[in-house]
Amino acid sequence: MPLLVWKKKGGFYGWGCEDCKFVVQEPRIRESVGEYVATIRNAFDAHDCEDYAQRRQTSGPLLIKKAANAP
């Protein structure tokens, strides 16, 4: 089950899915905090990860191993 996380997309940060590239845009002008939270939650609940390109999963030790083996 994917989680809603704070993440960067392009030049801004926003709430999005940890398993795909879905990110809710910044709040609209004059949108209250409650409205923004409801918008985030509704959009997240309605999104389908298959509609967004999956991000590549890498592990920390793999990256360290690659760096250690570099010429």
C-alpha positions as CSV (number, residue, x, y, z in Angstrom):
1,M,0.0,0.0,0.0
2,P,1.6,3.3,-1.1
3,L,2.1,6.1,1.4
4,L,1.6,9.8,0.9
5,V,5.0,11.5,1.3
6,W,6.6,15.0,0.9
7,K,8.7,14.9,-2.3
8,K,10.3,17.1,-4.9
9,K,9.0,17.2,-8.5
10,G,10.8,19.5,-10.9
11,G,11.3,22.8,-9.2
12,F,8.8,22.5,-6.4
13,Y,7.9,20.2,-3.4
14,G,4.5,18.7,-2.8
15,W,2.7,15.8,-1.4
16,G,2.8,12.6,-3.6
17,C,3.0,8.9,-3.7
18,E,6.1,7.1,-2.5
19,D,5.7,4.4,-5.2
20,C,5.3,6.5,-8.3
21,K,5.7,10.0,-9.7
22,F,2.3,11.3,-8.7
23,V,2.5,14.6,-6.9
24,V,-0.3,17.0,-6.0
25,Q,0.4,20.6,-7.2
26,E,0.9,23.5,-4.8
27,P,-2.2,24.9,-3.2
28,R,-4.3,27.4,-5.2
29,I,-4.4,31.1,-4.2
30,R,-6.8,31.6,-1.3
31,E,-7.2,27.9,-0.7
32,S,-7.5,27.1,3.0
33,V,-5.3,24.5,4.7
34,G,-8.3,22.3,5.2
35,E,-9.3,22.6,1.5
36,Y,-5.7,21.8,0.5
37,V,-5.5,18.7,2.8
38,A,-8.8,17.5,1.4
39,T,-7.6,18.0,-2.2
40,I,-4.4,16.1,-1.5
41,R,-6.2,13.2,0.2
42,N,-8.9,12.9,-2.5
43,A,-6.4,13.1,-5.4
44,F,-4.1,10.6,-3.7
45,D,-6.9,8.2,-3.0
46,A,-8.1,8.4,-6.6
47,H,-4.7,8.1,-8.3
48,D,-3.5,4.8,-9.9
49,C,0.3,4.2,-9.8
50,E,0.1,2.5,-13.1
51,D,-0.9,5.8,-14.7
52,Y,2.4,7.3,-13.6
53,A,5.9,6.1,-14.6
54,Q,7.4,4.0,-11.7
55,R,10.6,5.4,-10.3
56,R,13.6,3.2,-10.3
57,Q,14.4,1.7,-6.9
58,T,18.0,1.6,-5.8
59,S,19.6,0.5,-2.6
60,G,22.3,2.3,-0.6
61,P,24.8,-0.6,-0.4
62,L,24.6,-1.1,-4.2
63,L,25.6,2.5,-4.8
64,I,28.4,2.2,-2.3
65,K,29.7,-1.0,-3.9
66,K,29.6,0.7,-7.4
67,A,31.6,3.7,-6.1
68,A,34.2,1.4,-4.4
69,N,34.7,-0.6,-7.6
70,A,35.1,2.5,-9.8
71,P,38.5,3.0,-11.6
